[in-house]
Amino acid sequence: MAPRGNWKGFLPLSLVTCPVALYPATSEPEKISLNQLNRKTGHRIKYAKVDADAGEEVDSEDIVKGYKVDTDRIMAQTPQVV
């Protein structure tokens, strides 16, 4: 697929007007993702989801979203099965 311009316009230069288009420098397949590494050992860094009070790691299926109602209360959203 041909790249699409992010912006198209005209650049006036004295008596001459030049058409201009800006294109992204890379495409999705060319992008690379970087890992975070420990500088001393060279090992990758993992992010563990940990319970703030208990200090224990929590499984992904046990995590739900919620919002703060008051300073002391948090309302958890539970998924509805249809």
Secondary structure, DSSP 8 states (H G I E B T S, - for coil): -----SEEEEEEETTEEEEEEE--SS-GGG------B-TTT--B-----B-TTT--B--GGG---EEESSSS-EEE------
